[in-house]
Amino acid sequence: VEILESVGALVPATIEGYRKDDSPRFIAGRFAELVAASKLLWRPRAPRRPEFVGVGRAIPITGGRVWIDETSNDGEASRLAAAHCFGLLKAEASRLVLAVSPEEASAKDSEFIACEVELRRAGTPILFVELDMPELTAEPAGGA
């Protein structure tokens, strides 16, 4: 809510908030609808992925995967990540591991996204959520 309120006046478009149980795929689809309805010229930017994506360890989640940077992940970073990840991860021998079953983790895409955001805000970007979002890679209605 703080983030939405802080940027709300700066964005010349509709801003909507969603619940934790709204899937990222649904939200991306809704975003695409809002852009199309606004007649704004918008084109998705190329995805920005940290260097550790595709190299390190990944946890499969619905519609994507969570990447963990093993090279920058010292014991303190692991403890910080465990504190910001809603009980999904725990620090074990200076390494982040699942604190829940893989099945439970796979349905926690929104929580992992929140964890990634909090870690970035804390200056410890050791986690990256990669989601397959075809809704955001297609040409917007009307072209751009």
mmCIF file of the C-alpha atoms, coordinates in Angstrom:
data_MODEL
# 
_entry.id   MODEL 
# 
loop_
_atom_site.group_PDB 
_atom_site.id 
_atom_site.type_symbol 
_atom_site.label_atom_id 
_atom_site.label_alt_id 
_atom_site.label_comp_id 
_atom_site.label_asym_id 
_atom_site.label_entity_id 
_atom_site.label_seq_id 
_atom_site.pdbx_PDB_ins_code 
_atom_site.Cartn_x 
_atom_site.Cartn_y 
_atom_site.Cartn_z 
_atom_site.occupancy 
_atom_site.B_iso_or_equiv 
_atom_site.pdbx_formal_charge 
_atom_site.auth_seq_id 
_atom_site.auth_comp_id 
_atom_site.auth_asym_id 
_atom_site.auth_atom_id 
_atom_site.pdbx_PDB_model_num 
ATOM 1   C CA . VAL A 1 1   ? 0.000  0.000   0.000   1.00 0.00 ? 1   VAL A CA 1 
ATOM 2   C CA . GLU A 1 2   ? 2.851  2.385   0.829   1.00 0.00 ? 2   GLU A CA 1 
ATOM 3   C CA . ILE A 1 3   ? 4.459  1.755   -2.545  1.00 0.00 ? 3   ILE A CA 1 
ATOM 4   C CA . LEU A 1 4   ? 1.181  2.295   -4.415  1.00 0.00 ? 4   LEU A CA 1 
ATOM 5   C CA . GLU A 1 5   ? 0.475  5.499   -2.511  1.00 0.00 ? 5   GLU A CA 1 
ATOM 6   C CA . SER A 1 6   ? 3.981  6.850   -3.070  1.00 0.00 ? 6   SER A CA 1 
ATOM 7   C CA . VAL A 1 7   ? 3.875  6.438   -6.852  1.00 0.00 ? 7   VAL A CA 1 
ATOM 8   C CA . GLY A 1 8   ? 0.147  6.918   -7.410  1.00 0.00 ? 8   GLY A CA 1 
ATOM 9   C CA . ALA A 1 9   ? 0.376  10.641  -8.116  1.00 0.00 ? 9   ALA A CA 1 
ATOM 10  C CA . LEU A 1 10  ? 3.271  10.110  -10.536 1.00 0.00 ? 10  LEU A CA 1 
ATOM 11  C CA . VAL A 1 11  ? 1.605  7.549   -12.780 1.00 0.00 ? 11  VAL A CA 1 
ATOM 12  C CA . PRO A 1 12  ? -0.861 8.791   -15.416 1.00 0.00 ? 12  PRO A CA 1 
ATOM 13  C CA . ALA A 1 13  ? -2.851 5.561   -15.392 1.00 0.00 ? 13  ALA A CA 1 
ATOM 14  C CA . THR A 1 14  ? -5.179 3.439   -13.307 1.00 0.00 ? 14  THR A CA 1 
ATOM 15  C CA . ILE A 1 15  ? -3.557 1.795   -10.315 1.00 0.00 ? 15  ILE A CA 1 
ATOM 16  C CA . GLU A 1 16  ? -5.177 -1.250  -8.787  1.00 0.00 ? 16  GLU A CA 1 
ATOM 17  C CA . GLY A 1 17  ? -4.236 -3.336  -5.788  1.00 0.00 ? 17  GLY A CA 1 
ATOM 18  C CA . TYR A 1 18  ? -4.642 -7.086  -5.568  1.00 0.00 ? 18  TYR A CA 1 
ATOM 19  C CA . ARG A 1 19  ? -4.859 -9.706  -2.866  1.00 0.00 ? 19  ARG A CA 1 
ATOM 20  C CA . LYS A 1 20  ? -2.206 -12.245 -2.026  1.00 0.00 ? 20  LYS A CA 1 
ATOM 21  C CA . ASP A 1 21  ? -4.288 -15.004 -3.566  1.00 0.00 ? 21  ASP A CA 1 
ATOM 22  C CA . ASP A 1 22  ? -4.516 -13.218 -6.951  1.00 0.00 ? 22  ASP A CA 1 
ATOM 23  C CA . SER A 1 23  ? -2.000 -14.993 -9.164  1.00 0.00 ? 23  SER A CA 1 
ATOM 24  C CA . PRO A 1 24  ? 0.787  -13.062 -10.893 1.00 0.00 ? 24  PRO A CA 1 
ATOM 25  C CA . ARG A 1 25  ? -0.566 -14.391 -14.209 1.00 0.00 ? 25  ARG A CA 1 
ATOM 26  C CA . PHE A 1 26  ? -4.021 -12.902 -13.472 1.00 0.00 ? 26  PHE A CA 1 
ATOM 27  C CA . ILE A 1 27  ? -2.439 -9.587  -12.453 1.00 0.00 ? 27  ILE A CA 1 
ATOM 28  C CA . ALA A 1 28  ? -0.304 -9.490  -15.622 1.00 0.00 ? 28  ALA A CA 1 
ATOM 29  C CA . GLY A 1 29  ? -3.390 -10.147 -17.731 1.00 0.00 ? 29  GLY A CA 1 
ATOM 30  C CA . ARG A 1 30  ? -5.269 -7.380  -15.934 1.00 0.00 ? 30  ARG A CA 1 
ATOM 31  C CA . PHE A 1 31  ? -2.319 -5.031  -16.460 1.00 0.00 ? 31  PHE A CA 1 
ATOM 32  C CA . ALA A 1 32  ? -2.383 -5.768  -20.188 1.00 0.00 ? 32  ALA A CA 1 
ATOM 33  C CA . GLU A 1 33  ? -6.140 -5.016  -20.237 1.00 0.00 ? 33  GLU A CA 1 
ATOM 34  C CA . LEU A 1 34  ? -5.654 -1.685  -18.439 1.00 0.00 ? 34  LEU A CA 1 
ATOM 35  C CA . VAL A 1 35  ? -2.903 -0.647  -20.835 1.00 0.00 ? 35  VAL A CA 1 
ATOM 36  C CA . ALA A 1 36  ? -5.040 -1.536  -23.845 1.00 0.00 ? 36  ALA A CA 1 
ATOM 37  C CA . ALA A 1 37  ? -8.027 0.373   -22.435 1.00 0.00 ? 37  ALA A CA 1 
ATOM 38  C CA . SER A 1 38  ? -5.930 3.456   -21.648 1.00 0.00 ? 38  SER A CA 1 
ATOM 39  C CA . LYS A 1 39  ? -4.640 3.814   -25.224 1.00 0.00 ? 39  LYS A CA 1 
ATOM 40  C CA . LEU A 1 40  ? -1.172 4.415   -23.791 1.00 0.00 ? 40  LEU A CA 1 
ATOM 41  C CA . LEU A 1 41  ? 1.672  3.450   -26.057 1.00 0.00 ? 41  LEU A CA 1 
ATOM 42  C CA . TRP A 1 42  ? 3.436  0.818   -24.026 1.00 0.00 ? 42  TRP A CA 1 
ATOM 43  C CA . ARG A 1 43  ? 5.740  -1.940  -25.046 1.00 0.00 ? 43  ARG A CA 1 
ATOM 44  C CA . PRO A 1 44  ? 7.202  -4.455  -22.614 1.00 0.00 ? 44  PRO A CA 1 
ATOM 45  C CA . ARG A 1 45  ? 10.897 -3.899  -21.964 1.00 0.00 ? 45  ARG A CA 1 
ATOM 46  C CA . ALA A 1 46  ? 13.368 -6.717  -22.278 1.00 0.00 ? 46  ALA A CA 1 
ATOM 47  C CA . PRO A 1 47  ? 13.432 -8.691  -19.033 1.00 0.00 ? 47  PRO A CA 1 
ATOM 48  C CA . ARG A 1 48  ? 16.204 -7.820  -16.608 1.00 0.00 ? 48  ARG A CA 1 
ATOM 49  C CA . ARG A 1 49  ? 17.694 -10.904 -15.047 1.00 0.00 ? 49  ARG A CA 1 
ATOM 50  C CA . PRO A 1 50  ? 20.545 -11.057 -12.568 1.00 0.00 ? 50  PRO A CA 1 
ATOM 51  C CA . GLU A 1 51  ? 23.654 -12.928 -13.709 1.00 0.00 ? 51  GLU A CA 1 
ATOM 52  C CA . PHE A 1 52  ? 22.921 -15.831 -11.370 1.00 0.00 ? 52  PHE A CA 1 
ATOM 53  C CA . VAL A 1 53  ? 19.637 -16.676 -13.151 1.00 0.00 ? 53  VAL A CA 1 
ATOM 54  C CA . GLY A 1 54  ? 20.101 -19.837 -15.166 1.00 0.00 ? 54  GLY A CA 1 
ATOM 55  C CA . VAL A 1 55  ? 23.350 -20.669 -13.392 1.00 0.00 ? 55  VAL A CA 1 
ATOM 56  C CA . GLY A 1 56  ? 22.458 -21.354 -9.798  1.00 0.00 ? 56  GLY A CA 1 
ATOM 57  C CA . ARG A 1 57  ? 19.841 -23.361 -8.031  1.00 0.00 ? 57  ARG A CA 1 
ATOM 58  C CA . ALA A 1 58  ? 16.157 -22.877 -8.857  1.00 0.00 ? 58  ALA A CA 1 
ATOM 59  C CA . ILE A 1 59  ? 13.016 -23.732 -6.922  1.00 0.00 ? 59  ILE A CA 1 
ATOM 60  C CA . PRO A 1 60  ? 10.076 -24.541 -9.216  1.00 0.00 ? 60  PRO A CA 1 
ATOM 61  C CA . ILE A 1 61  ? 6.892  -22.538 -8.564  1.00 0.00 ? 61  ILE A CA 1 
ATOM 62  C CA . THR A 1 62  ? 3.606  -22.189 -10.420 1.00 0.00 ? 62  THR A CA 1 
ATOM 63  C CA . GLY A 1 63  ? 4.388  -20.557 -13.742 1.00 0.00 ? 63  GLY A CA 1 
ATOM 64  C CA . GLY A 1 64  ? 8.113  -20.161 -13.170 1.00 0.00 ? 64  GLY A CA 1 
ATOM 65  C CA . ARG A 1 65  ? 10.979 -20.580 -10.775 1.00 0.00 ? 65  ARG A CA 1 
ATOM 66  C CA . VAL A 1 66  ? 12.787 -18.879 -7.897  1.00 0.00 ? 66  VAL A CA 1 
ATOM 67  C CA . TRP A 1 67  ? 16.524 -18.461 -8.380  1.00 0.00 ? 67  TRP A CA 1 
ATOM 68  C CA . ILE A 1 68  ? 18.919 -18.161 -5.454  1.00 0.00 ? 68  ILE A CA 1 
ATOM 69  C CA . ASP A 1 69  ? 22.324 -16.535 -5.827  1.00 0.00 ? 69  ASP A CA 1 
ATOM 70  C CA . GLU A 1 70  ? 24.646 -19.065 -4.224  1.00 0.00 ? 70  GLU A CA 1 
ATOM 71  C CA . THR A 1 71  ? 27.824 -17.027 -4.883  1.00 0.00 ? 71  THR A CA 1 
ATOM 72  C CA . SER A 1 72  ? 26.741 -13.882 -2.978  1.00 0.00 ? 72  SER A CA 1 
ATOM 73  C CA . ASN A 1 73  ? 24.859 -15.806 -0.370  1.00 0.00 ? 73  ASN A CA 1 
ATOM 74  C CA . ASP A 1 74  ? 26.914 -15.670 2.810   1.00 0.00 ? 74  ASP A CA 1 
ATOM 75  C CA . GLY A 1 75  ? 25.521 -16.686 6.161   1.00 0.00 ? 75  GLY A CA 1 
ATOM 76  C CA . GLU A 1 76  ? 24.206 -13.192 6.963   1.00 0.00 ? 76  GLU A CA 1 
ATOM 77  C CA . ALA A 1 77  ? 22.421 -12.943 3.598   1.00 0.00 ? 77  ALA A CA 1 
ATOM 78  C CA . SER A 1 78  ? 20.808 -16.322 4.213   1.00 0.00 ? 78  SER A CA 1 
ATOM 79  C CA . ARG A 1 79  ? 19.588 -15.265 7.644   1.00 0.00 ? 79  ARG A CA 1 
ATOM 80  C CA . LEU A 1 80  ? 18.193 -12.016 6.231   1.00 0.00 ? 80  LEU A CA 1 
ATOM 81  C CA . ALA A 1 81  ? 16.469 -13.879 3.399   1.00 0.00 ? 81  ALA A CA 1 
ATOM 82  C CA . ALA A 1 82  ? 14.952 -16.400 5.794   1.00 0.00 ? 82  ALA A CA 1 
ATOM 83  C CA . ALA A 1 83  ? 13.574 -13.519 7.878   1.00 0.00 ? 83  ALA A CA 1 
ATOM 84  C CA . HIS A 1 84  ? 11.884 -11.927 4.839   1.00 0.00 ? 84  HIS A CA 1 
ATOM 85  C CA . CYS A 1 85  ? 10.490 -15.039 3.159   1.00 0.00 ? 85  CYS A CA 1 
ATOM 86  C CA . PHE A 1 86  ? 7.376  -15.791 5.210   1.00 0.00 ? 86  PHE A CA 1 
ATOM 87  C CA . GLY A 1 87  ? 8.734  -19.072 6.549   1.00 0.00 ? 87  GLY A CA 1 
ATOM 88  C CA . LEU A 1 88  ? 9.306  -20.499 3.059   1.00 0.00 ? 88  LEU A CA 1 
ATOM 89  C CA . LEU A 1 89  ? 13.106 -20.553 3.311   1.00 0.00 ? 89  LEU A CA 1 
ATOM 90  C CA . LYS A 1 90  ? 15.535 -21.164 6.130   1.00 0.00 ? 90  LYS A CA 1 
ATOM 91  C CA . ALA A 1 91  ? 19.264 -20.686 6.550   1.00 0.00 ? 91  ALA A CA 1 
ATOM 92  C CA . GLU A 1 92  ? 21.090 -23.986 6.836   1.00 0.00 ? 92  GLU A CA 1 
ATOM 93  C CA . ALA A 1 93  ? 24.903 -23.990 6.907   1.00 0.00 ? 93  ALA A CA 1 
ATOM 94  C CA . SER A 1 94  ? 25.052 -20.540 5.247   1.00 0.00 ? 94  SER A CA 1 
ATOM 95  C CA . ARG A 1 95  ? 22.739 -21.759 2.504   1.00 0.00 ? 95  ARG A CA 1 
ATOM 96  C CA . LEU A 1 96  ? 19.066 -21.081 1.821   1.00 0.00 ? 96  LEU A CA 1 
ATOM 97  C CA . VAL A 1 97  ? 16.893 -24.177 1.690   1.00 0.00 ? 97  VAL A CA 1 
ATOM 98  C CA . LEU A 1 98  ? 13.160 -24.729 1.605   1.00 0.00 ? 98  LEU A CA 1 
ATOM 99  C CA . ALA A 1 99  ? 11.492 -24.678 5.007   1.00 0.00 ? 99  ALA A CA 1 
ATOM 100 C CA . VAL A 1 100 ? 8.307  -26.145 3.496   1.00 0.00 ? 100 VAL A CA 1 
ATOM 101 C CA . SER A 1 101 ? 7.627  -29.006 1.129   1.00 0.00 ? 101 SER A CA 1 
ATOM 102 C CA . PRO A 1 102 ? 8.337  -28.425 -2.586  1.00 0.00 ? 102 PRO A CA 1 
ATOM 103 C CA . GLU A 1 103 ? 4.595  -28.825 -3.213  1.00 0.00 ? 103 GLU A CA 1 
ATOM 104 C CA . GLU A 1 104 ? 3.728  -26.064 -0.751  1.00 0.00 ? 104 GLU A CA 1 
ATOM 105 C CA . ALA A 1 105 ? 6.488  -23.806 -2.104  1.00 0.00 ? 105 ALA A CA 1 
ATOM 106 C CA . SER A 1 106 ? 5.258  -24.254 -5.673  1.00 0.00 ? 106 SER A CA 1 
ATOM 107 C CA . ALA A 1 107 ? 2.003  -22.441 -4.853  1.00 0.00 ? 107 ALA A CA 1 
ATOM 108 C CA . LYS A 1 108 ? 3.664  -19.479 -3.104  1.00 0.00 ? 108 LYS A CA 1 
ATOM 109 C CA . ASP A 1 109 ? 4.572  -17.343 -6.121  1.00 0.00 ? 109 ASP A CA 1 
ATOM 110 C CA . SER A 1 110 ? 3.197  -14.123 -4.589  1.00 0.00 ? 110 SER A CA 1 
ATOM 111 C CA . GLU A 1 111 ? 5.075  -14.691 -1.334  1.00 0.00 ? 111 GLU A CA 1 
ATOM 112 C CA . PHE A 1 112 ? 8.340  -15.291 -3.191  1.00 0.00 ? 112 PHE A CA 1 
ATOM 113 C CA . ILE A 1 113 ? 7.795  -12.073 -5.177  1.00 0.00 ? 113 ILE A CA 1 
ATOM 114 C CA . ALA A 1 114 ? 7.266  -10.178 -1.914  1.00 0.00 ? 114 ALA A CA 1 
ATOM 115 C CA . CYS A 1 115 ? 10.418 -11.794 -0.524  1.00 0.00 ? 115 CYS A CA 1 
ATOM 116 C CA . GLU A 1 116 ? 12.423 -10.704 -3.582  1.00 0.00 ? 116 GLU A CA 1 
ATOM 117 C CA . VAL A 1 117 ? 11.164 -7.122  -3.204  1.00 0.00 ? 117 VAL A CA 1 
ATOM 118 C CA . GLU A 1 118 ? 11.993 -7.004  0.506   1.00 0.00 ? 118 GLU A CA 1 
ATOM 119 C CA . LEU A 1 119 ? 15.491 -8.394  -0.091  1.00 0.00 ? 119 LEU A CA 1 
ATOM 120 C CA . ARG A 1 120 ? 16.137 -5.767  -2.778  1.00 0.00 ? 120 ARG A CA 1 
ATOM 121 C CA . ARG A 1 121 ? 14.936 -3.058  -0.408  1.00 0.00 ? 121 ARG A CA 1 
ATOM 122 C CA . ALA A 1 122 ? 17.317 -4.432  2.240   1.00 0.00 ? 122 ALA A CA 1 
ATOM 123 C CA . GLY A 1 123 ? 20.235 -4.291  -0.214  1.00 0.00 ? 123 GLY A CA 1 
ATOM 124 C CA . THR A 1 124 ? 20.541 -8.081  -0.467  1.00 0.00 ? 124 THR A CA 1 
ATOM 125 C CA . PRO A 1 125 ? 19.267 -9.098  -3.929  1.00 0.00 ? 125 PRO A CA 1 
ATOM 126 C CA . ILE A 1 126 ? 20.098 -12.813 -3.670  1.00 0.00 ? 126 ILE A CA 1 
ATOM 127 C CA . LEU A 1 127 ? 16.716 -14.081 -4.829  1.00 0.00 ? 127 LEU A CA 1 
ATOM 128 C CA . PHE A 1 128 ? 14.970 -13.617 -8.193  1.00 0.00 ? 128 PHE A CA 1 
ATOM 129 C CA . VAL A 1 129 ? 11.497 -14.767 -9.203  1.00 0.00 ? 129 VAL A CA 1 
ATOM 130 C CA . GLU A 1 130 ? 11.282 -15.614 -12.886 1.00 0.00 ? 130 GLU A CA 1 
ATOM 131 C CA . LEU A 1 131 ? 7.726  -16.006 -14.160 1.00 0.00 ? 131 LEU A CA 1 
ATOM 132 C CA . ASP A 1 132 ? 6.537  -16.959 -17.607 1.00 0.00 ? 132 ASP A CA 1 
ATOM 133 C CA . MET A 1 133 ? 4.267  -14.034 -18.512 1.00 0.00 ? 133 MET A CA 1 
ATOM 134 C CA . PRO A 1 134 ? 3.099  -14.275 -22.106 1.00 0.00 ? 134 PRO A CA 1 
ATOM 135 C CA . GLU A 1 135 ? 0.501  -11.617 -21.250 1.00 0.00 ? 135 GLU A CA 1 
ATOM 136 C CA . LEU A 1 136 ? 3.316  -9.079  -20.940 1.00 0.00 ? 136 LEU A CA 1 
ATOM 137 C CA . THR A 1 137 ? 5.331  -10.084 -23.982 1.00 0.00 ? 137 THR A CA 1 
ATOM 138 C CA . ALA A 1 138 ? 2.633  -9.819  -26.627 1.00 0.00 ? 138 ALA A CA 1 
ATOM 139 C CA . GLU A 1 139 ? 2.114  -6.676  -28.680 1.00 0.00 ? 139 GLU A CA 1 
ATOM 140 C CA . PRO A 1 140 ? -0.365 -4.387  -26.932 1.00 0.00 ? 140 PRO A CA 1 
ATOM 141 C CA . ALA A 1 141 ? -3.749 -3.950  -28.609 1.00 0.00 ? 141 ALA A CA 1 
ATOM 142 C CA . GLY A 1 142 ? -3.546 -1.248  -31.234 1.00 0.00 ? 142 GLY A CA 1 
ATOM 143 C CA . GLY A 1 143 ? 0.232  -1.654  -31.636 1.00 0.00 ? 143 GLY A CA 1 
ATOM 144 C CA . ALA A 1 144 ? 2.919  0.553   -30.190 1.00 0.00 ? 144 ALA A CA 1 
# 
